[in-house]
Amino acid sequence: MNRKFLFVFAALMALGALAVPGSAQDEVNISHYFSGELNQDNLNTIMSGFTEATGIAVIDSPIGHEDFKTGILAGVAAGVLPDVFSYWAGARVQFVVDAGALQPIDELWDAAGLDDVVPAGVADAATIYNGSRYFIPFNIHYAAFFYNPKVWAEASIDVPDTWDGLLEAFAAFEAQGIDPIALGSQFRWPGQFWFDYLLLRTAGPDYRAALMAGDASYEDAEVVRAMEMWKELIDAGYFVDGANAYDWVDAADQVANGDAAVTLMGTWIGGYWKGQDLVPGEDYDFFDFPEIDMVPQAGVGPIDGWVMTTTANAESAGALLEYLINDVDTQTLWNTSYGSLSPNVNVDPMVYDVVAAKAGASIANAAVYAFNYDLATTPPVAECGLDMFSAFMDDSSDIAGTLATTQACAVEGFAQ
């Protein structure tokens, strides 16, 4: 029995423990990836509050972030799913909707008055699939360069606002013996933000959307250019050695400890650092990925949320979904502890720390908000790209061969 099968089997067993078709009105079975450093303690508080408010029990089975991705897809294929599970807006929800595994929530949405709770831009981008609503947003994240301001001050290096300025800053840190870029790509996905931003800042959002949909090729000149720019940073020695041996938490620690200047990561890193008693704005901050070419400037990040499966009791599961978005105290607790922004307009903007508030401004100022790579293309194709990003960090010598392999994989992936 190989290791991958064991992971899938274990995830299915966990999901299977929750999958109770037609479950009772007084309970909801859930699964999610909010475990460990991803705010599980506060989610437990939220679920306890829901039970106290409604009398509906929540039977919870969190799964580790990486195993969850495989487990849900295996659960969809096997018809073994909980009543409600967390997921990421975009192509992943679309994939599960197309598989016939989810209940639409249009009636719930209207009855709860959620048009007055969730901004139209967020609702339109994240909740509607095949003409119906299927997704309840829970939080919004933003990817940017996170850094330790004290390290930059001690190095006498200014935070850049141009691409050339960023390269100059990297060279200056390298000269002082500080790794310019921390990257923990052990589980592949952290590398995607480099691909996303380099492509978005050079080819623009429309081209990137075409690539994500299979209407452009990984062998196009636009992709080649983005990969060449990434290779230049690798060849310059700007990334920490052995990036694929670290995970994103390791990279966060390297920045916090002053061993590296920046890490390109989502705002959940702020939730992790808060758990380490670091102070927003003093011990950590961020700056936007700078403009490279004159194309519409896109922000990148995920919208996390919840979906309801076809076997769920719509009354009890729907009550939980409504509570998770509509209860202001729940939204406030979750987002202020997770480094994220609330999709509920009734959350007081004054509750956000200085870094989270700054992220909100960056999202508002972006011409386009784009889901990160593995949420913007289908799961089978996302696997092709994630493999490419990881392999590229180990060996960037053959861009043409790397992209040819990825394009062939993507063609096969889109055919699934």
N, C-alpha and C positions, 0 to 999 in steps of 0.2 A: 504494500500500500504506500504510494508516494506521498511526499510531504504536502503537495498542493491538494491532493484528494483529502488528506487528513484535515486541512484547514477548512475546506468546503464542507466536509462531513460534520465537523464540530460546529460550524456556523449553522448548518441545517438543523442539527440537533437542538441548538439554542432556539432557533426560530420555531422549530416544531413544538417545543415546550409551550410556546405562546399561541400557536395557531389552533384556535378553537372555533370552528365554523359556527356561525350563529350564536356567538357567546352571549351570556346573560346581560340583561340591561343594567345590572348593578356592578359590572366589571368591564375593564378594558385591558386587553393584552397589548403591550407595546414593546418595541425594540428600537435601539438607537446607538449612535457611535459616540455619545457624549460621556466618555469614561476617562478616568485618570485625570490628566492635565486639562481635559476638555470640559471641565465644569460640572462633573457628575454630582457633586455634593449639593450644588444649588438646584440642579434639576430634581434631585430627590426632595428637596424642600418644596419645590413647585408642585410636584405630584402629590405630596402629602396635603398641600393646601387645596388642591382640586378635590381630593377625597373628602376633606373636612367640609368643603363648601357644597358638595353634591351628594355625598354618600356613595359615590361610585368608586370601587376599588380599582387601583392600577396595578396590574401584574407586570413587573418590569424585568427585562433581561438585556442589559447593555452588552454590546459586543465591541471589542477593540476596533479602532478606526480602520485599520487595514483589512482585517478579516471581515468587517461589515460589508465592504464593497463587494467582495466575492460572495459572501453569504446571502445577501439580498437577491443578487442575480440568480444564484442557485435556487433560492426559495421561490422566485418567480417561475423558474423552469419546472420546479417540482410541485408547484401549487401549495407550498408550505410557507405561510406568512402570518404575522401577527395581525391584530385588528388595525393598529396604527404603527407606522414607523417613520423615523426621521429620514430625510433625504435632501438632495441638493436640487434646486430649481434648474431648469434647462434640459439638456439632452438626456440626462439620466431619468428624470421624471417622464419625459416624452417616451422613452424606451419602455418603461413599465406601464404607462397608459396604453401604448400600442399593443402590449402583451395581454391587455384585458384584465389586469390584476387590481385596478383601482376603481373605487366608486367616485363619481362626480359629486361635487359639494355645492352646486349652484343654489339649491334651496337653502342650505345652511348659510351660505354667504349672504343671501338676500335677507333671510329672517334675522340674522345677527347685525344687519346694517353695516357690513364690512366695507362697503364703498365709501363710508364716511370715516373709516378707521385706517385703511391702508391706502397710501398715495396711489393715484391711478397709474403712474409710471411703473412703480414696483408691481402692482397688481397685474398690469398688462404683460409685463416681461416675465413674471414668475409663476402666475397661477393658472393661466389659460393654455389648454392643450386640446387640439382638435375641436376647438369651439366651446369647450366647457371648462369650468374651474375644477381643479383637482388638488390644489396645493395650498396649504396655510403657511405663510412666511413666519419665521420665528426670529431671525436676526439677519443683519446685512453686514458683510465684511468688505474690507478694502485692502489691496496688496500695494505695498510701497517699500521704500528702503528704511528699515528700522536701524537705529544707531544709539550709542551711548554718548550724550552731549559732553560729558566730562572727558571722555577719551579724545574727542575732536578738539576740545578746548586745550587740553594738555599738549596735543600735537600741533597746535596753532594752525589748524586747517579749517577753512570756512566750509559750511554746508553749500554744495553747488546747486545751481538752478539751470545749468545747461549741460549738454552731453560732454562737450569739451572740458567743462569744469569738473565733471564727475571723473573723467579719465585722469585729469591732473591730480585730483584728490587721491585717486587710487595709487598713482605713481608716488605721491608724497608719503602715503602710509607705507607702501612697500619699501621705500628708502629708509623709513624709520623702524623697519623690522616688525611691522604690524600687518597681518594678513588683511588686504583690502576687503575681501568678500568671504563671509561665512556661508556655506551651503551644506545642508544636511540632506542629501538625496538618497539615503539608504532605501527609502520606500518610493523612490522615483518622482512622486508628484511635486516636491518643492522645486525641481528644475523647470517645471512648466512655466513659472512666472517669468523666467528669462526669455523663453521662446515667445510667450504671449506679448510681452512689452516690446521686445525688439521688432517683432513682426508688426504689431499695431503702430509703433512709432515710425516705421519706415513705409510699409505697404498700406497702412490704414485699415480702419474697421471693416469697410466693405469687402476688401480682398480677404481679410482674415475670416469673415463670415462665410465667404465662398469656399475657402479651404476647409472650414469646419463642416460644411454641408456636402463636401465631395465634388464641388463644382470648380475646383482648382486643384493643381497638382503639387505635391511636396517637392517635385523637381523643377518647379517654376523659379524664375530668376528672383522673385520676391523672397521666397523661402531661403534660397541659396544665400542671398545677401544677409538676411537675419542670422543665419548660421555662421557665416564668415565673421560677423561682428562678435558673436559669442566666442568663436574660436580665438579671435584676437585677444580677448580677455583671459582665456585659458592659457594661451601661449605666453602671455606676459607674466604668468604666475600669480595672477590676482586672486584666484580662488584658493581656499585652504587646501592643503594636500589631502588626498583621499576623501573627497567630499562624499562619495558613496558609502563610506564606512560610518557616517554620522546620520542622525535623524534631525528633524527640525528643532527639537528641544536642545540638542547639542549645539547647533548653530546659534540658537538664542543665547545659550550660556557663554559661547565664545565672544559674542558681542557684549554682553553684560559684563564679562570679566575683563574686557579690554584687549582680548587676544585677536579680535577682528574688528574692522571698522563698520561694516554694514551686513545686514542680511535682507534679502528681498523676500518678504513674507507677508501674510495676511494679519489683520488686526487682532486675531485671536492670540497672537504673541503677547499682546498687552495683558490679556487675561492671565497668561502663564506668568508673566513678570510680576503682576500684582500679587499672585500667589507666592512669589519669592520676596515680597515686601519691597519691591522697587517702586519708586514714585514716578508717576507719569509727568513728563515735562522736565524732570530733573535727572532721573536715572535712565530714561529712555524717551525717544521721540522718533519722528519719521520725516522723510521728505519724499515728494512725488518723483516717480521715474521721469526724467526730463524729456523735453521735446527733442527729437532728432531731425525729422523732416517736417515740412509744413503740411501735416495731415490732421484731420480731426482728432483731438486728444481724447483717448479712451481711458477710463478707469477700469480696473480688473478686480474681480472678487466673486465669491459665492453668496448666494442667499440660501441659508439653511431653513428647513421647514419640516412640515409633517403631512403625511398622506394617509388616506383611509382605504383599506383593502375591500374587495368585493364581498368577503365573508363576514365583515364586521357588522355588529348591530349599529345601525346608523344613529340611533338615539343616544346611546352611551358614548360611542366613539366620537360622534359629532359634538357632544357636550364637551369632551376633552379638547377637540380642535378649537372650538369657539373660545374656551377658557384660555388656551395658550396664546391666542392673539389678542383677545378682547380685554383680558384682565390687566389693568395698568400696572398693578403691583408686581404681577408675574413678569411682565415685559421689562419693567424697570430693574428688578432683581437680576434677571437673566442677562440683560445687555450691559449693565454697569459692571458686572463681574466677569464678563466674557470678552471684553474689549471690543464689542460689536455695537451696532446701531439698531434701534428698534424700528420695525416697519409699522408701528402703531403711532399715529400722529398725536395721540393724546398723552404720550410720555413727555414729561417736562424736559425740554432740551438742557435745562440747567443741571440735570443730574449727571451729565456726561463729564468725564475728566477731560483735561485740556487736549490730550492726544486723540481721544475718541471724537471730540467735537471738531477737531481739525480734520479728521478723516471724513466726517460728515460734510464739511465744506468742500473737500476735494471731490467727493462724489457729486455734490451739487454743481460744481464748476466744470466737471468733465462733459465733453460734448456727447460722449457715448459711455454707457456702462456695459461692460462685456463680462460674461461669465468666463472664469478661467478655463484653460484648455480641456481638462478632463470632464468639464460640465457643459462644454460648448459643442462637442462632437459626440457621436454615439459611443456607448461603452466599448464595443469591439474595436473601434478605431482609436479610442482613447488609449487602449492598451498598446497599440502600435506606437503612438507618440511617446507615451511614458517610457516604454522600452528604449526608444531613441534617445530621449533626454539623458537617461541613466548611462547608456552606452557611450554617449558623446562625452560625458564627463570623464570617462575612462580613456577614451581614444577619439580625439577630434581630427585625426589626420586625413580622413577620407570623407569629406562632406558629400561628394557626389554619390559614392557607394552607400553611405548612410541614408541619404534621401531616397535613393532608388529602392532600397529595401523597405523603407517606411511607406513609400507610395504603393508598392506591391501589396503590402500588408493592409493598407487603407482601402484599396480596391476590394480586397477580399472581405474586409470588415464591413464596408457599406453594403455588400451583397447579402449579409446575414439578416 
